[in-house]
């Protein structure tokens, strides 16, 4: 049974429920002393305080946000995902003012978080993207779900890179550098790299995998026998075209899937299913417009499974 579904407004994860990741701790930043520098291979280097940044206007971006997981266990699922409404300014607005030089090919993002990681001292969190990607996709956010960024989420400014893993969305952003090469560093060329299917050499962890997660019922839920809606969210770099649900290892059944929104948001799916008394396992798997399907096991985006108890 497939319930009819229409395209709803984006549903946002409460800020207190959004996952937090910090490799080098949370820096203590006074916004009165903070500035963002745009420099390197640019014709007009910039230095902006928060007032100057706000003077550029504020736009909003609704986007799903997913953690890649540990760089030391790249095939272990974490399923840490949220959907957030960001407010800020596209990076392209600043790049247009700075005017990248002809030799610029890459954009480096540097956070204010520094410290020790894996036995290495004096580490600064730096990530990079090709200039063509950064100009089109990167959003600089100073608000999250209608309020100023909290310290743990990147106050006063962070990068947001839609459809890419959270490791690319640098928090506590202080510096943007235009360069003709990638930066050599712990979080660029040494960690957060992986070999994708069909490729022979590792590349930087960037684009998300096709994934889905059951939200209702949750793991260990106690239910009464009868019909239940099995629902969750699915996401990818492109449109999710199908989600299937399997109960107790039975056949995969097609769920109803919301059409994609206008931005990089996740898609809700649901399937109405009778559940008899007893223990049940429920799995979901998604497929996207690019032909990718979630694997059953052995990968960070392996199908999600929850166990529930159903009573008479």
TIDO-760722 format. One line per field, with one value per residue (C-alpha): residue number from 0; residue in three letters; x, y, z. Coordinates in pm, 1 decimal. Layout:
// residues N
k	NUM; ...
r	ALA; ...
east	X; ...
north	Y; ...
up	Z; ...
***
This chain:
// residues 312
k	0; 1; 2; 3; 4; 5; 6; 7; 8; 9; 10; 11; 12; 13; 14; 15; 16; 17; 18; 19; 20; 21; 22; 23; 24; 25; 26; 27; 28; 29; 30; 31; 32; 33; 34; 35; 36; 37; 38; 39; 40; 41; 42; 43; 44; 45; 46; 47; 48; 49; 50; 51; 52; 53; 54; 55; 56; 57; 58; 59; 60; 61; 62; 63; 64; 65; 66; 67; 68; 69; 70; 71; 72; 73; 74; 75; 76; 77; 78; 79; 80; 81; 82; 83; 84; 85; 86; 87; 88; 89; 90; 91; 92; 93; 94; 95; 96; 97; 98; 99; 100; 101; 102; 103; 104; 105; 106; 107; 108; 109; 110; 111; 112; 113; 114; 115; 116; 117; 118; 119; 120; 121; 122; 123; 124; 125; 126; 127; 128; 129; 130; 131; 132; 133; 134; 135; 136; 137; 138; 139; 140; 141; 142; 143; 144; 145; 146; 147; 148; 149; 150; 151; 152; 153; 154; 155; 156; 157; 158; 159; 160; 161; 162; 163; 164; 165; 166; 167; 168; 169; 170; 171; 172; 173; 174; 175; 176; 177; 178; 179; 180; 181; 182; 183; 184; 185; 186; 187; 188; 189; 190; 191; 192; 193; 194; 195; 196; 197; 198; 199; 200; 201; 202; 203; 204; 205; 206; 207; 208; 209; 210; 211; 212; 213; 214; 215; 216; 217; 218; 219; 220; 221; 222; 223; 224; 225; 226; 227; 228; 229; 230; 231; 232; 233; 234; 235; 236; 237; 238; 239; 240; 241; 242; 243; 244; 245; 246; 247; 248; 249; 250; 251; 252; 253; 254; 255; 256; 257; 258; 259; 260; 261; 262; 263; 264; 265; 266; 267; 268; 269; 270; 271; 272; 273; 274; 275; 276; 277; 278; 279; 280; 281; 282; 283; 284; 285; 286; 287; 288; 289; 290; 291; 292; 293; 294; 295; 296; 297; 298; 299; 300; 301; 302; 303; 304; 305; 306; 307; 308; 309; 310; 311
r	UNK; UNK; UNK; UNK; UNK; UNK; UNK; UNK; UNK; UNK; UNK; UNK; UNK; UNK; UNK; UNK; UNK; UNK; UNK; UNK; UNK; UNK; UNK; UNK; UNK; UNK; UNK; UNK; UNK; UNK; UNK; UNK; UNK; UNK; UNK; UNK; UNK; UNK; UNK; UNK; UNK; UNK; UNK; UNK; UNK; UNK; UNK; UNK; UNK; UNK; UNK; UNK; UNK; UNK; UNK; UNK; UNK; UNK; UNK; UNK; UNK; UNK; UNK; UNK; UNK; UNK; UNK; UNK; UNK; UNK; UNK; UNK; UNK; UNK; UNK; UNK; UNK; UNK; UNK; UNK; UNK; UNK; UNK; UNK; UNK; UNK; UNK; UNK; UNK; UNK; UNK; UNK; UNK; UNK; UNK; UNK; UNK; UNK; UNK; UNK; UNK; UNK; UNK; UNK; UNK; UNK; UNK; UNK; UNK; UNK; UNK; UNK; UNK; UNK; UNK; UNK; UNK; UNK; UNK; UNK; UNK; UNK; UNK; UNK; UNK; UNK; UNK; UNK; UNK; UNK; UNK; UNK; UNK; UNK; UNK; UNK; UNK; UNK; UNK; UNK; UNK; UNK; UNK; UNK; UNK; UNK; UNK; UNK; UNK; UNK; UNK; UNK; UNK; UNK; UNK; UNK; UNK; UNK; UNK; UNK; UNK; UNK; UNK; UNK; UNK; UNK; UNK; UNK; UNK; UNK; UNK; UNK; UNK; UNK; UNK; UNK; UNK; UNK; UNK; UNK; UNK; UNK; UNK; UNK; UNK; UNK; UNK; UNK; UNK; UNK; UNK; UNK; UNK; UNK; UNK; UNK; UNK; UNK; UNK; UNK; UNK; UNK; UNK; UNK; UNK; UNK; UNK; UNK; UNK; UNK; UNK; UNK; UNK; UNK; UNK; UNK; UNK; UNK; UNK; UNK; UNK; UNK; UNK; UNK; UNK; UNK; UNK; UNK; UNK; UNK; UNK; UNK; UNK; UNK; UNK; UNK; UNK; UNK; UNK; UNK; UNK; UNK; UNK; UNK; UNK; UNK; UNK; UNK; UNK; UNK; UNK; UNK; UNK; UNK; UNK; UNK; UNK; UNK; UNK; UNK; UNK; UNK; UNK; UNK; UNK; UNK; UNK; UNK; UNK; UNK; UNK; UNK; UNK; UNK; UNK; UNK; UNK; UNK; UNK; UNK; UNK; UNK; UNK; UNK; UNK; UNK; UNK; UNK; UNK; UNK; UNK; UNK; UNK; UNK; UNK; UNK; UNK; UNK; UNK; UNK; UNK; UNK; UNK; UNK; UNK; UNK; UNK; UNK; UNK; UNK; UNK; UNK
east	0.0; 145.0; -4.2; -41.8; 217.6; 253.0; 560.6; 563.5; 762.9; 1115.0; 1115.0; 1401.2; 1588.8; 1576.6; 1913.7; 1963.8; 1927.9; 2178.3; 2497.7; 2817.8; 3167.2; 3488.1; 3834.6; 4024.5; 3774.5; 3543.4; 3730.4; 3618.4; 3554.6; 3449.3; 3263.0; 3382.8; 3738.5; 3655.4; 3718.9; 3700.4; 3993.1; 3974.0; 4322.4; 4575.4; 4539.9; 4286.8; 4301.3; 4131.0; 4196.6; 3911.0; 3884.4; 3528.5; 3392.8; 3040.3; 2885.4; 3045.0; 2927.4; 2570.6; 2570.9; 2589.3; 2235.2; 2103.7; 1975.1; 1840.3; 1937.8; 1751.1; 1980.2; 2041.1; 2366.2; 2542.6; 2850.1; 3089.3; 3196.8; 3543.3; 3820.5; 3975.6; 3665.3; 3529.5; 3303.6; 3128.3; 2781.5; 2715.5; 2380.4; 2427.7; 2210.9; 1996.9; 1815.5; 1890.4; 1778.8; 2092.5; 2102.2; 2397.8; 2557.8; 2687.5; 3065.7; 3031.8; 2930.2; 3269.1; 3460.9; 3302.6; 3437.1; 3780.5; 3814.7; 4010.4; 4328.2; 4373.5; 4590.4; 4340.7; 4208.2; 4134.5; 3974.0; 4107.3; 3885.9; 4055.1; 3881.7; 3981.8; 4006.2; 4366.1; 4532.4; 4656.2; 4508.9; 4636.7; 4967.5; 5032.6; 5058.0; 4984.9; 4710.5; 4461.0; 4142.7; 4171.2; 3966.1; 3958.5; 3738.8; 3789.8; 3717.1; 3440.6; 3260.4; 3318.2; 3188.8; 2866.7; 2780.9; 2944.1; 2725.5; 2862.2; 2616.8; 2588.9; 2245.1; 2099.3; 1728.2; 1645.8; 1901.7; 2270.6; 2507.3; 2582.9; 2951.6; 2946.4; 2798.5; 3057.7; 2985.6; 3021.8; 3051.9; 3082.3; 3095.8; 2811.4; 2868.1; 2538.5; 2533.9; 2881.7; 2974.5; 2996.7; 3375.7; 3384.0; 3164.9; 3436.2; 3320.7; 3457.6; 3564.8; 3835.3; 4021.5; 3946.3; 4250.5; 4255.0; 4541.8; 4674.0; 4705.6; 4547.5; 4684.3; 4892.4; 4751.0; 4616.2; 4251.4; 4304.4; 4558.4; 4617.1; 4274.8; 3925.0; 4016.8; 3858.9; 3849.1; 3508.5; 3354.7; 3502.1; 3809.4; 4160.8; 4307.1; 4176.1; 4024.0; 3897.5; 3575.6; 3325.9; 2995.1; 2751.5; 2637.5; 2277.3; 2130.0; 1809.3; 1719.0; 1408.3; 1278.6; 950.4; 944.7; 1275.6; 1508.3; 1350.4; 1003.8; 713.1; 410.1; 60.4; -35.0; -207.2; -121.6; 174.3; 335.9; 703.8; 868.6; 1200.6; 1416.2; 1634.2; 1901.5; 2173.6; 2364.8; 2070.3; 1703.7; 1611.0; 1384.2; 1280.2; 1288.2; 1201.6; 1119.2; 1161.9; 1015.8; 1180.4; 1390.6; 1084.4; 1042.9; 1129.2; 814.2; 802.8; 738.6; 583.7; 857.2; 816.9; 926.6; 1251.5; 1233.5; 1371.9; 1701.8; 1940.9; 1688.5; 1614.0; 1300.2; 1045.6; 930.4; 654.3; 492.6; 179.6; 230.7; 48.4; 264.2; 160.9; 263.8; 626.8; 975.5; 1030.0; 1324.8; 1262.0; 1507.5; 1506.2; 1714.3; 1718.1; 1814.0; 1895.2; 1869.1; 2235.9; 2155.3; 2320.6; 2153.8; 2233.9; 2436.0; 2303.4; 2620.5; 2988.9; 2966.1; 2908.4; 2573.7; 2457.1; 2082.2; 1944.2; 1772.2; 1572.4; 1423.8; 1079.2; 854.8; 484.8; 225.7; -133.1
north	0.0; 333.0; 646.6; 946.1; 1210.6; 1570.6; 1787.7; 1951.6; 2244.0; 2141.7; 1988.5; 2110.7; 1932.8; 2123.6; 2284.7; 2095.9; 1767.5; 1849.8; 1646.1; 1820.7; 1726.9; 1898.9; 1765.1; 2039.8; 2168.4; 2470.2; 2804.0; 3093.5; 3378.5; 3734.3; 3853.8; 4210.1; 4095.0; 3851.4; 3913.3; 3706.6; 3745.2; 3661.9; 3660.9; 3472.9; 3484.6; 3767.1; 4118.0; 4278.4; 4111.6; 4153.6; 4182.0; 4187.4; 4213.7; 4096.2; 4436.2; 4436.9; 4080.7; 4161.1; 4463.2; 4223.8; 4107.7; 3779.8; 3482.6; 3150.3; 2796.4; 2482.7; 2181.0; 1837.7; 1804.5; 1468.9; 1360.7; 1133.3; 957.8; 871.3; 911.2; 601.6; 387.4; 508.2; 204.9; 219.6; 379.8; 670.2; 784.1; 1129.3; 1351.3; 1660.3; 1921.7; 2284.9; 2628.6; 2836.8; 3213.2; 3403.7; 3494.3; 3291.4; 3273.4; 3387.5; 3732.3; 3773.4; 3617.5; 3862.1; 4146.1; 3991.9; 3891.4; 3562.5; 3577.7; 3384.3; 3121.0; 3052.0; 2695.8; 2607.3; 2766.5; 2691.8; 2733.2; 2781.4; 2765.8; 2923.7; 2581.0; 2478.2; 2222.8; 1865.0; 1571.3; 1214.5; 1307.2; 1604.7; 1950.4; 2291.6; 2163.6; 2403.3; 2277.6; 2346.5; 2207.0; 2290.5; 2276.3; 2344.7; 2710.7; 2617.7; 2419.7; 2673.1; 2962.1; 2779.6; 2592.2; 2727.8; 2927.4; 3129.7; 3099.1; 3314.7; 3188.1; 2841.1; 2764.0; 3128.3; 3211.0; 3308.4; 3015.0; 2852.3; 2813.2; 2436.2; 2488.4; 2740.2; 3085.7; 3345.1; 3215.3; 2880.1; 2742.9; 2522.3; 2299.3; 2146.8; 1780.2; 1726.6; 1564.2; 1791.3; 1765.2; 2014.2; 2270.0; 2444.0; 2597.5; 2909.5; 3034.6; 3304.0; 3276.0; 3201.0; 3160.1; 3140.2; 2921.7; 2737.2; 2404.7; 2198.3; 2249.1; 1970.7; 1898.4; 1654.7; 1703.2; 1746.7; 1502.6; 1268.7; 1215.1; 1218.3; 1043.4; 730.1; 512.5; 526.0; 226.3; 196.1; 402.2; 283.1; 574.6; 768.8; 1111.6; 1365.1; 1285.1; 1524.5; 1423.2; 1232.5; 878.4; 783.4; 706.4; 664.0; 637.3; 517.9; 782.0; 611.6; 369.9; 418.2; 147.0; -50.4; 104.4; -64.6; -82.6; -225.6; -472.1; -326.3; -89.8; 143.0; 403.7; 321.8; 647.5; 823.9; 1044.0; 977.3; 1196.6; 1201.4; 1434.4; 1412.8; 1316.7; 1003.1; 816.6; 523.6; 391.5; 33.3; -113.2; -475.3; -631.0; -936.8; -1006.2; -1027.9; -879.0; -516.8; -302.6; 34.7; 327.9; 657.4; 921.8; 1298.0; 1475.6; 1668.7; 2021.1; 2326.7; 2303.6; 2042.6; 1897.6; 1540.8; 1356.7; 1194.1; 837.8; 629.1; 287.6; 172.1; -184.6; -432.0; -555.7; -861.1; -926.8; -1022.9; -893.8; -736.4; -593.7; -318.0; -207.0; 66.7; 130.8; 419.4; 460.3; 788.6; 940.7; 851.9; 479.9; 433.7; 198.3; 158.6; -160.0; -421.1; -426.6; -340.1; 31.7; 353.8; 396.4; 37.1; -4.8; 113.2; -141.6; -100.6; -360.2; -314.2; -504.6; -537.1; -634.4; -751.6
up	0.0; -107.1; 51.7; -174.8; -99.8; -208.5; -193.1; 152.8; 274.9; 386.6; 735.0; 948.2; 1224.3; 1554.8; 1617.2; 1942.8; 1750.9; 1475.5; 1511.8; 1623.0; 1504.2; 1617.7; 1543.7; 1724.5; 1977.8; 1971.7; 1947.4; 2166.8; 1922.2; 1999.5; 1692.5; 1763.0; 1691.2; 1410.8; 1040.8; 723.4; 484.6; 112.5; -35.6; -248.8; -625.8; -631.0; -771.2; -472.0; -134.2; 111.6; 488.1; 619.2; 970.5; 1050.4; 974.7; 628.5; 567.3; 670.4; 441.4; 146.5; 220.1; 355.4; 159.8; 281.4; 187.9; 290.5; 264.1; 410.4; 602.3; 646.2; 841.4; 654.7; 973.4; 1094.1; 834.3; 994.1; 932.4; 596.6; 543.7; 882.1; 867.2; 1102.9; 960.1; 1114.4; 896.8; 943.8; 741.9; 817.3; 703.2; 669.6; 626.0; 486.2; 156.2; -140.0; -160.5; -522.8; -397.5; -230.0; -517.7; -759.4; -547.0; -498.5; -868.9; -886.6; -1091.8; -1414.6; -1241.9; -960.4; -971.5; -609.8; -304.9; 43.6; 351.0; 687.1; 1023.4; 1353.6; 1519.1; 1580.5; 1806.2; 1812.4; 1624.8; 1599.8; 1761.2; 1533.9; 1694.6; 1547.5; 1317.2; 1157.4; 996.5; 623.5; 333.5; -36.3; -344.3; -713.9; -785.5; -1030.6; -760.7; -484.5; -693.9; -775.3; -456.8; -141.6; 95.1; 387.5; 675.9; 986.1; 1094.0; 1142.5; 1174.3; 1230.1; 1498.0; 1501.6; 1473.4; 1805.5; 1895.9; 1835.7; 1488.6; 1367.5; 1514.4; 1377.5; 1017.4; 847.2; 497.6; 377.6; 75.3; -41.9; -144.4; -1.9; 327.3; 629.7; 645.0; 356.5; 536.0; 737.7; 1064.9; 1239.1; 897.4; 904.0; 575.5; 209.0; -16.3; -396.0; -517.9; -820.8; -632.8; -357.6; -4.4; 145.3; 487.5; 740.8; 644.7; 269.6; 126.1; 420.8; 577.7; 431.1; 108.1; -37.3; -347.4; -513.1; -696.2; -1043.3; -957.0; -874.8; -679.1; -378.6; -409.9; -155.4; 29.0; -123.4; -287.6; -67.9; -143.8; -211.6; 130.0; 325.0; 691.0; 871.8; 1112.5; 1212.4; 1381.0; 1560.0; 1682.5; 1968.1; 1924.8; 2105.2; 1874.5; 1876.2; 1603.1; 1300.7; 1016.2; 1063.4; 843.9; 791.8; 695.7; 671.8; 455.2; 148.8; -8.9; -273.1; -503.1; -740.4; -724.8; -531.1; -771.7; -553.3; -198.2; -108.9; 230.5; 342.7; 657.5; 812.2; 506.0; 282.9; -62.9; -123.5; -145.1; -318.1; -86.2; -190.1; -228.1; -215.4; -533.1; -495.3; -362.6; -533.2; -346.6; -205.2; 41.3; 142.2; 27.8; 255.2; 188.4; 345.9; 321.7; 506.0; 633.2; 855.8; 1141.3; 1341.7; 1701.4; 1749.8; 1675.1; 1334.3; 1142.3; 889.7; 621.4; 356.6; 46.4; -198.9; -564.2; -735.0; -1080.7; -1147.5; -1112.2; -773.8; -524.3; -156.0; -96.5; 143.3; 355.8; 368.8; 296.2; 487.8; 309.3; 354.6; 398.5; 730.5; 954.4; 1274.7; 1509.5; 1667.7; 1907.9; 1816.8; 2077.2; 2033.5
***
